[in-house]
Amino acid sequence: MISTCFTREDKMNFFVWRYRRIIAFLITLPLTGLVFAQQENAEHQPADHLLQVYIDYPSSDNLERFLRSEIPFASYVRDPHMAKVHILITDQETGSGGRRFTLDFIGKDEFSDFRQKLFFTSKQSDTDEEQRVGLEKMIKMGLMPYISQTIASDQIEIRYNPKIKRNLTEIIYDPWDHWVFSIDMGGSFRVEQSRDAYDIQGALEGNRITADWKFRNELYYIYEEENFTDDGEDLKSTLKEWKFETSPVKSLSEKWSAGLFAEIYSTTYRNIKLGWRIAPAIEYNFFPWPEAERRKFAVAYRAGYGMLRYYQETLYDQNSQYLFYHALEGELELTQPWGNLDIQIEASQYPELKNTYSIYAEIETAFRISGGLQFVLESRIESIHDQIYLPKGDATIDEILLRRRQLATTYDIRVGMGLRFTFGSIYNNIINQRL
């Protein structure tokens, strides 16, 4: 049997030791939490082997969130200057009503000598989810050449799962022969104690678009009516407009095209009971048309003949007129990593009538200044000197307030501008859809 005796001094040393241990635990407790927080935060930081990618597609905010969850082998940054790969996505409507997406993969730094372009075409019936899945597959394929140059390539596995085996040279029979039709119909109705209003509208389109020809046809109709009661007096205001236009356009080469434009229309707003005109046109694009989704600088000229028959006699004592007219158009459209720019300019004239012309210019741009800062500008400036359709007499109060009648003017200016700035973490790849 072994016995142990503790002196008074031993007991005092034991209590001091335990006291020191308790104090040390209380001091290190918050530091331990800080270490765990740093470890968790470190897990959220991008690994050195992840490729930094910037998605440049302003048409969809949900696409980037979707890609973060479906393509985890890339790190998505918010600043294009921090990216190793800049993916510029543009889209255009196809002849069948779908969308043709162009994906430009622009390498930077060590990948600056490597650039590629991929395409994805969706059908008219595709949902947003099906479009996103299609874009996801194309982006995965486009990123592989860059991923293969990083150590993350050891973690990539490529599989091929053919669903349908068919002869690639087989001819697909199209019973519609590339024709696509659409019908739109709608209206609204509103009733108040002293006012009621309704409108109906409809449109029919039939288009056939191939590489060689482009046929576009559209018919639309609009009718608006408002009724007022004021001190026992009933007031009625209406607006009616319809129009049919058609245009066959032939592709002559990669830069030249020619077409014929014809239209017949009626509008109470501009005092035109019946109008028609027909004009051949020629167009030249300084860039090849296959590059139009990224850059376009086209100039077109058309000249033709038409007739105008009016509801009321005009300021120039005319009930109807037959006139020659011609117009010159120019459009510059750029979609680049630095931003977007679209400028349209058109000048038209009636050669037989002196000092009758119209010139307008439209500018739409989103220019990336630096990082997440963009300058946005939208403007339209028009010089109007061809209002030959204006009726005699003064417009009534309801026609002015309800914009039922075109008023005399020599200009029309609309301007909107602003700054768009995004900031914050450029490395946050976490997906969290909770409330």
C-alpha positions in Angstrom: 0.0 0.0 0.0 1.4 3.3 -1.1 0.4 6.4 0.7 0.8 10.0 -0.5 1.1 13.0 1.7 0.6 16.5 0.4 2.0 19.4 2.3 0.3 22.7 2.6 2.8 24.1 0.0 2.0 21.3 -2.5 -1.7 22.1 -2.2 -1.1 25.8 -2.8 1.0 25.0 -6.0 -1.7 22.7 -7.3 -4.4 25.4 -7.0 -2.1 27.9 -8.7 -1.5 25.5 -11.5 -5.2 24.9 -12.1 -5.9 28.6 -11.9 -3.3 29.3 -14.6 -4.9 26.5 -16.8 -8.4 28.1 -16.5 -7.0 31.6 -17.4 -5.1 30.2 -20.4 -8.3 28.4 -21.6 -10.4 31.6 -21.4 -7.8 33.6 -23.3 -7.3 31.1 -26.1 -11.1 30.5 -26.6 -11.8 33.5 -28.8 -8.5 32.9 -30.7 -9.7 29.4 -31.4 -12.9 30.8 -33.0 -10.8 33.2 -35.0 -8.7 30.3 -36.3 -11.8 28.3 -37.4 -13.2 31.4 -39.1 -9.9 31.9 -40.9 -9.9 28.3 -42.0 -13.5 28.6 -43.2 -12.7 31.8 -45.1 -9.7 30.2 -46.6 -11.9 27.4 -48.0 -14.0 30.1 -49.7 -10.9 31.7 -51.3 -10.1 30.5 -54.8 -7.4 27.8 -55.0 -4.3 28.8 -57.0 -5.0 26.1 -59.5 -8.5 27.5 -60.5 -8.7 29.4 -63.8 -10.0 32.9 -63.3 -12.9 33.6 -65.7 -14.9 36.7 -66.4 -18.4 36.2 -68.0 -19.4 39.2 -70.2 -23.1 38.7 -71.0 -25.2 41.6 -69.8 -28.5 40.1 -71.2 -28.7 37.6 -68.3 -27.8 38.0 -64.6 -28.9 34.4 -63.8 -26.4 32.8 -66.2 -23.3 33.5 -64.1 -25.0 32.2 -60.9 -25.9 29.1 -62.8 -22.4 28.6 -64.1 -20.9 29.0 -60.6 -22.8 25.9 -59.5 -22.4 23.8 -62.7 -18.8 24.6 -63.6 -16.9 24.6 -60.3 -13.4 24.1 -61.8 -13.2 27.8 -62.6 -13.1 30.9 -60.4 -15.5 33.6 -61.6 -14.2 37.2 -61.0 -16.1 40.4 -61.3 -13.3 42.5 -62.7 -12.3 41.7 -66.3 -8.7 42.9 -65.6 -8.3 40.1 -63.1 -9.4 37.3 -65.4 -7.2 34.9 -67.3 -10.1 34.2 -69.8 -12.7 36.8 -70.8 -15.8 35.1 -72.2 -17.8 37.6 -74.4 -21.3 36.2 -75.2 -23.6 37.8 -77.8 -26.8 36.5 -79.3 -29.0 37.2 -82.3 -32.5 35.9 -83.4 -32.4 33.1 -85.9 -34.8 32.7 -88.9 -36.8 30.1 -86.9 -37.3 32.3 -83.9 -34.5 30.8 -81.8 -31.3 32.4 -80.6 -27.8 32.0 -82.0 -25.2 32.5 -79.3 -21.6 33.4 -80.1 -19.0 32.8 -77.4 -15.7 34.5 -77.8 -13.0 33.1 -75.5 -10.3 35.8 -75.1 -7.1 34.7 -73.3 -5.1 37.1 -71.2 -1.6 37.1 -69.7 0.0 33.7 -70.4 -3.1 32.8 -72.6 -2.9 36.1 -74.6 -2.0 34.3 -77.8 -4.9 31.9 -77.6 -8.4 33.0 -78.7 -11.3 30.9 -80.0 -15.0 31.3 -81.0 -17.8 28.8 -80.4 -21.5 28.9 -81.3 -24.7 27.5 -79.8 -28.1 27.8 -81.4 -31.3 27.3 -79.4 -34.8 26.5 -80.7 -37.8 28.8 -80.5 -39.4 26.4 -78.1 -36.4 26.2 -75.7 -36.9 27.4 -72.2 -34.5 29.6 -70.3 -33.2 26.5 -68.5 -32.5 24.7 -71.8 -30.6 27.7 -73.1 -28.5 27.9 -70.0 -27.7 24.1 -70.2 -26.7 24.6 -73.8 -24.4 27.5 -73.0 -23.0 25.6 -70.0 -21.8 22.8 -72.3 -20.3 25.2 -74.8 -18.4 27.1 -72.1 -17.1 23.8 -70.6 -15.7 22.8 -74.0 -14.3 26.3 -74.6 -12.5 26.3 -71.3 -10.8 23.0 -71.8 -7.8 24.3 -73.8 -7.1 26.7 -71.0 -7.7 24.2 -68.2 -5.3 21.8 -69.9 -2.5 24.2 -69.2 -3.1 24.3 -65.4 -2.6 21.7 -62.7 -6.4 21.4 -62.5 -6.3 19.3 -65.6 -5.5 16.3 -63.5 -9.0 16.5 -62.0 -10.9 16.8 -65.3 -12.5 13.7 -66.9 -14.1 13.9 -70.4 -16.8 11.5 -71.4 -18.8 11.0 -74.6 -22.4 9.7 -74.4 -24.0 9.6 -77.9 -27.8 9.6 -77.7 -28.5 9.3 -81.4 -26.3 7.7 -84.1 -27.0 9.1 -87.5 -25.4 9.9 -90.7 -24.1 13.5 -90.6 -24.7 13.9 -94.3 -28.4 13.1 -94.2 -30.7 15.8 -95.5 -33.3 17.0 -93.0 -36.7 17.5 -94.6 -38.4 20.8 -93.6 -42.1 20.9 -94.5 -42.3 24.6 -93.8 -39.3 25.4 -96.1 -37.8 27.8 -93.6 -41.0 29.8 -93.1 -41.7 30.9 -89.5 -45.1 32.5 -88.5 -46.2 34.3 -85.4 -49.5 35.7 -84.2 -49.9 38.3 -81.4 -53.3 39.4 -80.1 -54.2 41.4 -77.0 -56.1 44.2 -75.5 -57.2 46.0 -72.3 -60.2 47.5 -70.7 -60.6 50.1 -67.9 -63.7 51.7 -66.3 -64.0 54.6 -63.9 -66.9 56.7 -62.8 -66.4 59.4 -65.4 -64.0 57.6 -67.8 -63.7 54.4 -69.7 -61.0 53.2 -72.1 -60.1 50.1 -74.1 -57.7 49.1 -76.8 -57.1 46.1 -79.0 -54.1 45.2 -81.0 -52.8 42.4 -83.1 -49.9 41.5 -85.3 -49.1 38.7 -87.8 -45.5 38.0 -89.0 -44.3 35.6 -91.6 -40.5 35.4 -92.2 -38.3 33.1 -94.3 -34.6 33.5 -93.6 -31.8 31.5 -95.3 -28.2 32.3 -96.0 -29.1 33.7 -99.5 -32.5 35.3 -99.0 -34.4 37.1 -96.3 -38.1 37.6 -96.6 -39.9 39.5 -93.9 -43.6 40.3 -93.8 -45.6 42.0 -91.0 -49.2 43.2 -90.6 -50.3 44.9 -87.4 -53.4 46.8 -86.2 -54.0 49.1 -83.2 -57.2 50.7 -82.0 -57.5 52.8 -78.9 -60.6 54.6 -77.6 -61.3 56.7 -74.5 -64.7 58.2 -73.4 -65.0 61.0 -70.8 -68.0 62.6 -69.0 -67.5 66.1 -67.7 -70.4 68.2 -66.4 -72.9 66.2 -68.5 -70.8 66.5 -71.7 -69.5 63.4 -73.3 -66.1 63.4 -75.0 -64.7 60.6 -77.2 -61.1 60.2 -78.3 -59.8 57.5 -80.7 -56.6 56.4 -82.3 -56.4 53.9 -85.2 -53.4 52.6 -87.0 -52.6 49.6 -89.3 -49.7 48.7 -91.5 -48.4 46.0 -93.8 -44.8 45.8 -94.9 -42.8 43.3 -96.9 -39.1 43.1 -97.9 -37.2 40.5 -99.9 -33.4 40.9 -99.4 -30.8 39.0 -101.5 -27.3 38.3 -100.2 -24.9 39.2 -103.0 -21.6 38.6 -101.3 -20.0 38.7 -97.8 -20.4 42.5 -97.8 -23.1 43.4 -100.4 -26.8 42.9 -100.3 -29.8 44.2 -102.2 -33.5 44.3 -101.6 -37.0 45.7 -102.2 -39.1 47.4 -99.6 -42.8 48.0 -99.8 -45.5 49.1 -97.4 -49.1 50.2 -97.2 -50.5 51.9 -94.1 -53.0 54.2 -92.4 -52.7 56.3 -89.2 -55.0 58.8 -87.7 -52.1 60.2 -85.5 -50.4 61.5 -88.6 -53.5 62.3 -90.6 -52.8 59.7 -93.2 -55.9 57.9 -94.4 -54.0 55.7 -96.9 -50.3 55.7 -97.8 -48.0 53.4 -99.7 -44.5 53.4 -101.1 -42.1 51.0 -102.7 -38.3 51.4 -103.0 -35.3 49.2 -104.0 -32.3 49.4 -101.8 -28.6 48.5 -101.7 -26.5 47.9 -98.6 -22.7 47.5 -98.0 -21.1 46.3 -94.8 -17.5 47.2 -94.3 -17.0 44.0 -92.2 -18.1 40.5 -93.5 -21.7 39.7 -92.5 -20.7 36.5 -90.6 -19.0 38.8 -88.1 -22.1 41.0 -87.6 -22.8 39.7 -84.1 -19.5 41.3 -82.9 -19.0 44.2 -85.3 -21.1 45.9 -88.0 -20.6 49.1 -90.0 -23.2 49.1 -92.8 -24.4 51.8 -95.2 -27.6 51.5 -97.1 -29.3 53.6 -99.7 -32.9 53.3 -100.9 -35.0 55.4 -103.4 -38.6 55.0 -104.3 -42.1 56.3 -105.1 -45.2 56.6 -102.9 -48.6 58.1 -102.4 -50.3 59.8 -99.4 -54.0 60.4 -99.0 -55.1 62.5 -96.0 -58.1 62.5 -93.6 -58.1 66.3 -93.5 -56.6 68.9 -95.9 -53.1 69.6 -94.9 -51.3 72.9 -94.2 -50.0 72.8 -97.7 -53.6 72.6 -99.2 -53.2 69.0 -100.2 -55.7 66.1 -99.9 -53.4 63.6 -101.6 -49.9 63.5 -103.0 -47.6 61.3 -105.1 -44.0 61.8 -104.2 -40.5 60.4 -104.9 -38.3 60.0 -101.8 -34.8 58.6 -101.0 -32.9 57.9 -97.8 -29.4 57.1 -96.7 -28.8 55.0 -93.6 -25.7 54.1 -91.6 -25.2 51.9 -88.6 -22.2 51.1 -86.4 -22.6 48.3 -83.9 -19.8 47.0 -81.8 -19.8 44.4 -79.0 -16.3 44.3 -77.5 -14.7 43.4 -74.2 -14.6 47.2 -73.4 -18.4 47.5 -73.8 -21.2 47.9 -76.3 -21.8 50.7 -78.9 -24.7 51.1 -81.3 -25.0 54.2 -83.5 -27.7 54.7 -86.2 -28.0 57.7 -88.5 -30.6 58.2 -91.2 -31.3 61.1 -93.6 -34.4 61.1 -95.8 -35.8 63.6 -98.3 -38.6 64.4 -100.8 -36.6 65.7 -103.8 -39.7 67.4 -105.4 -40.4 69.5 -102.3 -37.9 72.1 -101.3 -36.6 72.2 -97.7 -38.3 68.9 -96.8 -36.0 66.5 -95.0 -35.5 64.6 -91.8 -32.3 63.5 -90.1 -32.0 61.5 -86.9 -29.3 59.8 -84.9 -29.5 57.2 -82.2 -26.7 56.3 -79.8 -26.8 53.4 -77.3 -23.6 52.6 -75.4 -22.3 50.9 -72.3 -18.7 51.8 -72.0 -16.5 50.0 -69.3 -14.3 52.7 -67.7 -12.5 50.4 -65.3 -13.2 47.5 -63.2 -16.9 47.5 -62.3 -17.6 51.1 -63.5 -19.5 51.7 -66.7 -20.8 54.8 -68.4 -24.3 54.2 -70.0 -25.6 56.6 -72.7 -28.9 56.5 -74.6 -29.9 59.4 -76.9 -31.9 60.2 -79.9 -31.7 63.5 -81.8 -33.9 64.2 -84.8 -34.2 67.2 -87.0 -37.7 67.2 -88.5 -38.6 69.2 -91.6 -40.9 66.9 -93.5 -44.3 67.0 -91.7 -46.2 67.5 -94.9 -49.2 65.5 -93.5 -50.1 68.0 -90.7 -53.8 69.0 -91.0 -55.1 72.5 -91.1 -56.6 74.0 -87.9 -55.6 73.7 -84.3 -55.6 70.5 -82.3 -58.2 70.1 -79.6 -57.2 69.8 -75.9 -57.9 66.1 -75.7 -55.9 65.4 -78.9 -52.9 67.2 -77.3 -53.2 65.7 -73.9 -53.8 62.2 -75.1 -51.3 62.4 -78.0 -54.0 61.5 -80.6 -52.5 63.9 -83.1 -49.0 64.8 -84.3 -48.1 68.3 -83.5 -45.8 70.6 -85.5 -42.1 70.5 -84.5 -38.7 70.9 -86.0 -36.8 68.7 -83.6 -37.1 65.8 -81.1 -34.4 65.2 -78.5 -34.3 62.3 -76.0 -31.3 61.8 -73.8 -30.6 59.4 -70.9 -27.2 58.7 -69.2 -25.8 57.4 -66.1 -23.1 55.4 -64.3 -23.3 51.8 -63.3 -20.9 50.6 -60.6 -20.4 47.2 -59.1 -18.0 46.4 -56.3 -17.1 43.9 -53.7 -15.3 40.6 -53.7 -14.0 39.4 -57.0 -13.4 35.9 -55.8 -16.6 34.9 -54.2 -17.7 31.7 -55.9 -20.2 30.6 -53.2 -23.7 29.7 -54.3 -26.4 30.3 -51.7 -30.1 30.5 -52.7 -31.5 30.7 -49.2 -33.9 33.4 -48.0 
